[in-house]
Amino acid sequence: MTGRYVLLGAGGRPYLSPVPGTLGGHRRARIYGRLDCPSALRAIAAGGYVRHRVFFPDASTARAAGYRPCAVCLPEEYRIWRRRA
């Protein structure tokens, strides 16, 4: 069965998946967050963001691909990332 959803893997390369991603991200900003992130939803509503939107199966894959957590929807994960950066 071929996948219907395009996700990014740990190496940052897209692949087809039979299940949708659980997290969204912005390719240019290298940020990932929840699909219901208020900041991302505002940007999408304003007509931006969608062109650079990517999806991940989980947080560990997003981090392995070089993305950081969103400070708005994942504040604790962001604080941990910030301390390590």
Secondary structure, DSSP 8 states (H G I E B T S, - for coil): ---SEEEE-TTS-EEEESS--SEEEETTTTEEEETT-HHHHHHHHTT-SGGGEEEESSHHHHHHTT-EE-TTT-HHHHHHHHHH-
